[in-house]
Amino acid sequence: MKKIVLIAVAVLGIGGVVAYFNRLELMLAAISVATDQRLGDLGEPRDVSWSQGPSVASDGDDRPPNIVLIVADDLGYNDISTFGGGVDGRLKTPSIDRLAAEGAFFRQSYSGHSTCAPSRAMMMTGRYSARTGFAFTPTPPGMMKTVSSLANATRGQMPPAIYDQAAEALQPEYSSKGLPSSELTIAEVLKDAGYYTAHIGKWHLGRGPGMTPNDQGFDDSLLMHSGLYLPKDDPNVVNAFLGFDSIDRFLWAAMKFAANFNSATDEGAFKPKGYLTDYWTDESIKVIKANKHRPFFLFLAHWGPHTPLQATREDYEAVGDIQPHRKRVYAGMVRAVDRSVGRILDTLEAEGLSDNTIVMFTSDNGGAGYIGLPDVNDPFRGWKITFFEGGIRVPLFMKWPGQINPGTVVDDPVAHIDVMPTIASVAGATLPSDVVIDGVDLMQALTGVSDPALQDRPLFWEADHNQIVRFQDWKLQINDRPTDGLKRWLFDLSVDPTEQINLIDTRPGKAAELQALLDNHRANARPPLYPPILNAPTMVDKALHQSFEPGDEYVYVPN
């Protein structure tokens, strides 16, 4: 009888586990159905009607320079061969490298945040989230609940992800979780200065009234309406599914192959004309050619190489036999981003615009640990979602013939808040006088003269209980999540750029000095526009596919 009872308990236990995992699969299936219902039957690919500039140049046209800002998404520091890497050490990025060789690159350039949306807001405004309130990456309904459930079911000994249902109940609609319309963007500044402004690709700064690209200063916007690079069953696509990553599983369920033009609503969404990275580039080239006779600002905001991992079959074959499969697909995606940069540069030269155009390239944050590629940010520790160097060190390259000498290297620390005032300076545009701009114009540093304004200012990052400051060569990072205990790190980046030696106990005076800077920064901070929904643990030194073991360093980061 006892044996029968034990067998029954075991069967019920297995049944319970199966039922639990079936519940998670049902959640994903429901999300997929909801997406299909929301978007309906997407329109077929169609031509985009870009604004057309003058057909000929004005006589004696001494116009300000054109500006092209190219932003990759989740590109790892080690993905770029300028920095000695390249995926697997085998993939080169010749076009991105060309920007550095023919212009300037910054040895110590930082994203505005360790996740995408706040970084993009800082690029657009030149202001910290402490001023704008745009502090967290917006997520659609159901995402954080699903992600936390999937993560907690599959991550073994890893501390749990904490989903806050009450906080989600207080959230505004997803479309309204964006950069406030009261904020002045670089597109608005340039438009007032006579520029034609075009946005192509990702936005993630809100789709509600006053928050769309068109509302925030862009004359035209070709929006990434949803995030598949190609339909998952397209004969030209090679997919890599990451079963160990809850975010990836959600994205495959929730996303479709969709774009929209000068609209952020579901109505009018249509299928793009090809692989997303190449499609955005095709359309960018049309913008350049249509507006070659007037000053233009092109913001090309790539989705690549963000998950879901999808490469064209051609790129997958071209990168060679890289293992594992997900790394080969990822390498193909990086190759596509690099090809995009090269095609933009070649178009500017072919149209006679290169000498009067400044091209800037960066990434919104560091490479993600959840793709399971341990060397993506080498030599730095950490990933996207953390504030170790691997999460916030990003490329920043600028090319402007005749104004920036080829091979210029800038050692001063810079950040995404500097993009907006630099672009305004280049354009001769007037910055707003009634708001504080936290960023610094980088043009002095680009002339080869070290800029004291860069050397002597602190840089700040913040995400709720995560507070970070870099001042000169010192970096203080605090993670004071109440239920997880206070964690503090102090690093001297001049001798320890990979953050191996925590000096928090041996340099209390320096820690106190940086703490005072943080306290002052936070004293007048604007509260976040909406609270975070999820606090998720992220390993600092292991990628997500690797097992968590007691003693491994990790941090909790919201949204």
ABEGO torsion letter per residue (X at the ends): XAAAAAAAAAAAAAAAAAAAAAAAAAAAAAAAAAAAAAAEBBBBBBBBBBBBBBABBBBGBBBBBBBBBBBBBGBBAAABAAAGBEBGGABBBAAAAAAAAABBBBABBBBABABAAAAAAAAAAGBBAAAAGBABBBBBBGAAAAAAAAAAAAAEABBBBBBBAAAAAABBBAAABBBBAABBBAAAAAAAAGBBBBBBEBAGAEABBGABAAAAGBABBBBBABABABBAABAABBBBBBAABAAAAAAAAABBBBBBBGBABABGBBBBAEBAAAAAAAAAAAAAAAAAABBBBBBBBBAOABOBBBBBAAAAAAAEBBOBAAAAAAAAAAAAAAAAAAAAAAAAAAAGAAAABBBBBBBABBBBAAAGBAAAAOABBEBBGBABAAAABBBBBBBBBGABBBGBBBABBBBAAAAAAAAAAAAGBBBBAABBBABBBAAAAAAGBBBAAAAABBBBBBBEABBBBBBEABBBBBBABAAAEBBBBBBBAAABAAGABBAAAABAAAAAAAAAAAAAAAAABBBBABBBABBBBBBAABBAABBBBBGBBBBBBBX
